[in-house]
């Protein structure tokens, strides 16, 4: 299908919002869109390992129903308008439940499992008009920051397929720049949206704690994890966040509602802001790659050129919090139910993490959680005068597939994970929103993201600032496209 839409010639060149506009104007039908993406997945997914399950028949049926509803007028709401993302394919991460669809959680332990119900975020995306085209690849139980499993091919960054797409949202982040959906749902418990967004050249937003419910099954616990959007541009990410945002009875956290829809913030000027910055990786022994520091410095200069005040921060977090976070992480690894008879099917890192988690005594867990909450309160107080805090997203450019597991030693794998991702988990501990933006590219074409963390509940300001940066560079990708495009 070729289009004459502002110079765009193929369906996958359109953003999610452009696709929705084309459906509303009847320039494209949901069936055409789904057929196009299914064909691309069939042809190209083997190169990037984006999908754990492709639901082509389900997507086509949803598209046919959507098309019939447009024709009959049943799709329009009380205002006469279609839902904002009507007819747009948005895959779901394979850590989230979609009723009647296989859910593997990245693990051979769950082969054959069919989800009995939808996660509430899936219901919200369906209500926004999206079409579920498949489940994106995720590592076992979402624990690693790379996506290599025993049930699907490794997820690879489309910008250089021998390199990892990151994790745990590696499949979602590999899919979008390969043109296999226009945008994707992700989830983030220690950077799992922002890490793959960085290494795949995408916008990834971790919302404030309580902005997107994990219900009805997943527990809040310490409030580390939340769903959020992965997209090529800020406007799509904001629109997806509007669709995802909701709470459920029984949620332990509740984010205050924004004054405006997040999509509106993508069109607003942020005003002159005061921005703190730090490249202190917190994790002892961590080195930050020169290209990452170059991205950080370039982003600082860009912010200053837009009239913002950029200020170096003193050390905010003591490295002692790393041990407390490790204790919490080990305990989290035990939450996913595993039949004892199936423990032998777990990957070595998962088994190692769960063994340590089972050894964590309740008083030790409570002390670690208390220490982390104290550190979060102190850190947020120390940065309260800043509208945003600039940091690297990860410490290095995309690494080769297999790099984290070199040597077949789970302890070394975990150390490499910590040193690759020391910045991202801070926002999960504090609950504040954070976004990774693809503002830098190496000379050999590898994307490197920078991260902005905002005040709790103020995703709107982060979105306005991100959109301003996007406009300033003429679009994050410019003329770049990965070879698979």
N, C-alpha and C positions, 0 to 999 in steps of 0.2 A: 504494500500500500504506500503510495507516495502522496505527499501533501504539499500544499503551497501555503505554509503557515509561518510567515516571517522568515523565510529562507529554510525552514526545517523541511526535510524531505522524507523522513521515515517516522513511523509511529514511535519507536523507542527514542527518538531525538526529543520528543515532547516531555516536559516535566509532568508531574502528577496533576498539577493545577491546570496545565494546558490541555491535558487529556480530558479532564473533567469538563473544561470549557468546550472542547470539541464534541463531547457527548451531548452537552446541553444544546449546542447549536445544530445538532444532527449531522455534523460533518463526519463524525465517526460513530460507529455503534459499539456497544460493549462486546458484541461477538467478534467484530473485526479486531478489536484491541486484544482480547484474550487469545484469539487464533494467532496473532502476530507474536505475542510473547511466548506462547507454548511452542511455536515453531523455533523461536530463538533458543529456548531452553533445550529442546531436543538436539539442536545443532551445536550449541556452544557450551553447555554447562559442564561437560567433561573436562574442559580446559581450566575451569576455576573452582569446581567443587562447591557450588553455592547451595544446592538443594539436597536435603535428606529425603524428601518425598515430594513428588510433583503430583498435584491433584487436577490433572487436565480435564477429566470428565466432570468433576464437581465444578470447576471454574467455568466450563462451557455451559453447564446447566444454569449456574448463577447468572451468567451473561445473557442467556436466552430469556430467563425470567426478567432480568433487568430491562432488556430490550422490549419485551412485551408490555412491561409496566409503563415504559415511556410512551409507547403507542396508545395504550388505553387511558393514559393520564393518571394511573394509579400510583406512579412513582413520586409525583409532586406532593409536597407537604401542604399544610394549611395556607401557606403564603403563595402557593403555586410554583415554588422553586424545587428543583431536585436537591437531594442531599449534596453537601459540598464536594465529596469525592466520588460521586456516582459513576460507576462503571470503571473505576481505576483498580487495576490489580495491585494488591499489597500482600506479600507473603508474610507468614507468621513464623517466628522463631521456634525451633523444635524443642524448646523448653516450656512452651505454652500449649494448653489444651485446645483443640478444635474438635468438637463433637463428631464422632464417626470417622475420624482420620487417624492413621497411625501416629503415635508420639513415642520417639525413641529416647529422648533426653540424652542423645549422643552416646548411648550405651547398649552393648549387646545384651545386657540384663533385661532390657525392655523390648526386645524384638517380639513382635506379635501383639503388642499392647495397642488397643484402640481407645481413644479418649472417650469417656462416657458423657462429657459435657464440655461446654465452652468456658474458657476463662472470660472474665467480665470484660477485659480489654478487647477480646475478639468480638464480643457482642457489640461493643462500642464502635469498632471499625466497620462491622457489618451495617450498623445503623447509619453510618456516614456514607454508605453506598459502595464501599470497596468490595472487591471480588478476591476471594482466597485462592490464590493460584498454586500454593504449595507451602511446605514447611522448610525453612532454611536451616542449613547445617549448623550444629552447635557441638562443642566438646562435651565430654561426659559430665553430666549434671551441671554444666556451665562453670566448672571449677577452673580450668586453665585459661590463660590469656592467649591461646592459640587454638586452632580448630583442626585437630587430627584425632580421628576416632577409629574404632574397629567396625563401624557400621556404615561409613560413607567415605568418599575420597577426601583428602585434606582440602580445606578452603584456601585458595590462593588469591593474592592481590592481582587483579587484572592488569595492573600497570607493569608487572614483572612476574609472571606466573610461577617461576621457581621459588618465589618468596611467599611467606605466610600472609594470610588475610587477617591475622590476629584472632582475638576471641574475647568473650565467648560468642559474640555476634559475628563471627567470621563469615558464615554463610550469607547472612544478610548483607554484610559489607562487600563481599565478593560479587553478589548478585547485581547490586545497583550500578556500579561503574561498568559492568559487562553488558548493561542494557537488558537484563533479564526480568526485572520489574522496574517501574519508575522510582519507587521508594519502598522502604521496608519497615516493619515493626522490629524493634530490638528490645533488649532488657539489659540492665546495668546494675551489678552488685558490687563491683570493685573496678569499674572502668570498662565494662563489657560492651558498651555502645561506643565510647570515645576512643578506646584503643584501636579497634578495627576501622573506625572512621578515619583515624589518623593515617594508618598504613594503606588505606584504600582511597584516600583523597575525597572524603565526604564530610558533610555536616552531620554531627551526631549530638543529640541533646539528651542529657540525663536530667529529668525534671526534679523539682523539689520533693522531698519526702512527703508522701501523702497526696501528691498530685494525681497519680494513677494507681488505682487499687490493684492489688495482686489477687483479689478474690476470684472465685469463692473458696478456693482450696489453699493456695499458697499462704503461709503465715507471714506476718510482718516481722516478727522476732525483733532484731535490733534495727530494723528499718533500713538496711543497706541497699536492698534491691528495688528496682522500679522499671516499668516499661517506658520506652521512649522512641522517638523517630530517628531513622537513618535516611538521608536524602542527598541529592546532588546540590540543592540550594536551600537557602534559609526559608524562603516562602513555602516550599513543600514541607519542610520540617515543622514549621509553625502550624500549617494546616493539619498535619497528622497529629500534632500534639493537642490541638483543639478537639480532634476526634477521639483521642485516647483518654483525655482528662476526665476523671470521675472518681467518686468515692462509693464505698459500700458500708452498710451497717456492720459494725464490729471492727472496722479498720482502726488500728491503733494511732494513726497519724492522719491529719487532715490539713491540706494546704489551703490557704485563703484563696477565694476565687479571684481571677484577674479582673481588673477594671474593664478591659476590652478583650475580645477574642485575640488569641495569640497571632492569628493571621493579620490582624490590624497592626500589631506592633511591628511586623516586618515592613510596614509602609511608613512608620513614624521615625522622625529624626530623634536620636537619643539625647540630644543636648550635649553640653560640655560635661564630661565626666572626670572623676578622679579615680585613677586606676593604679593599684599596687601591682608590683611584679616580683616574682621570685623564681629562681631556677635551682633552689636548694632541694635535692632529691630525697631528703629525710632518711632513706635507707642507707645505713653505713656501707662504705666501700663502692658506692655507685658512681660511675662516670657518665657524664652527659656528652653524647657524640657532638663533634663540631658542627655538623649540619643541623642538628637540633638546636644548638645554641644560635646558629645563624638565623634559623626560623624565628626564634624567640626575640632576637635583636631586631630583625626586620619588622616583626609585628609591633614591637615597641615604637619604632620610628614611624610606622604607618599610623598608629594611634596618635602620636604626637602631631603628625602632619594634619590630622583631622581636628586638631584643637583640644585634644584631651590631655590632662596632666597625668604623667606616668612617673611613679615614685617607686624606688627600690624599697622592698620590705626587709626588716631584720628577720632573723630566724623566728618563725611562728610556732613550729611544732618540734618538740624534743624527739630525737631518734628513739627514745625509750618507748614511744607509742607503737613502734614496729612489733615488738614482742607481744604487746596486748592485742594488736590486730591479728597476729598469727594465731594466738589462742582462740580468738573468735572465729577465724577462718577455718581452723581445724574442726571446731565444733559444728560450724555450718555444713561441713562436708558430710556429717553423719545424718543430716535431716532427711535426705532423699531415701525413701524406703527401698530396701534391697532384701529379697528373699535370701536367708543365710545359705541356702543350697546353691545360690547363684553368685556368691562372693568371688568365686574363682574366675568369673568372666570380667571382673572389673579391670580397667587398665592400671598399670603399676602406680601412676601418680595418684589416682583416685583411692586405691587401696592404702597407700602410704598416708594420705591425708586423713582418711577415715580411721585408721589405726591410731593416729595421734589425737584425733577428735574424741575417740572413745576413752582415751586416757586423761582427758581434761575433767577434773573434778568440778562439781557445781560451785563451790566457793571460789575456785580459780577463775571460772568463767564469769561469775558475777563481779569479781574484782577487776578483770580485764574490761568488761563492759562499763563499769563505773569509771575506770581510768580513762577510757576512750571518750566517755561523755564529758568528763571534766576537761580533757584536752580540746574537745570540740567547742565547749563553751568558751574556754580561754582563747582559742584561735579565732572564733567568730567575733569575740569582743575586740581582739587586737586588730581585726581587719574591718570593723564596722564602719569606719570613716570612708572606706573606699566603695565605689559603685560596682567595681569588678576587680578580680585578681587575675593577672596574666601568668601562665605557667606553660612549660612544655606539656604535651599530652603524654608522650613516651620518651625514652632516653636515646633512641636510636632509629635510624631508618628501618624499613621492613627487613626482617631477617629471613634467611632461607627456611623453607619447610624442613622440619626435622631438627632445627638448631636447638630448640629447647630440650629435646630429649637425647642429645648427643651424650654418649657415655652410659646410657641406660641406668641412670642413678636418679631416682625421684627427688632426693634431697637437693641434688645439683640442679635439677629441673626447676624446683621451687625457688632456689636462689636466683636463677636466671629470670624467672618470672618477676620476682620482687625488684630486681635491678632494671628490668625493662619498663616496669609500670609503677614507679614509686609515687607519681603525682596524682594519678586518677582516683585512687581509693580514698583520698582525703575528703572529697566531696560526698562520698557515700557515708563516711563516718559523721560528717557534720549535717548531712541532709540537704545541703544547699544545691541549687541548680548549677550545672556546668555544661559547656558546649565545646566540642572540638571543631576547629575550622581548618580547611585545607589551604593555608595561606602561603605555603612554601613548597618548592619542588627542587630536588637536587639537579645537578647538571646532567645526570643520566636518567632523569625523568621519574624519580621516585617521589611520591608525596610525603610530606611531613606536616602533621597538624600542630596547631597551638591551641591551648585550652584557656577559656575564660570561665571563672567561677563567679557567681553572683550572690546577692543576698537571698536568704530564704524567702521563697514565695515570689521572687521577682524575675521569673523567666522572661516576662515581657520586655524588661530593659535589656537583658542579654540578647534577646532576639532582635531588638532595634539596633543595638550596637553591632551585632553580627551582620545584619543586612547592610548597615553603613559600610563596614569593611568589605563586604562582597561587592557593593557598588564601586567602591574606591579602586578595586583591582580589576574592574571590568568583568566580573564573574569569576568564580574560583577556578574553573577549568580553562577559561579563555578558549583558545583554539585547540587545546589538548584533548585527545581521546585515546584511550588504550587501544592497542592493536585489535583486540577482540571485538571492539565496537562495530 
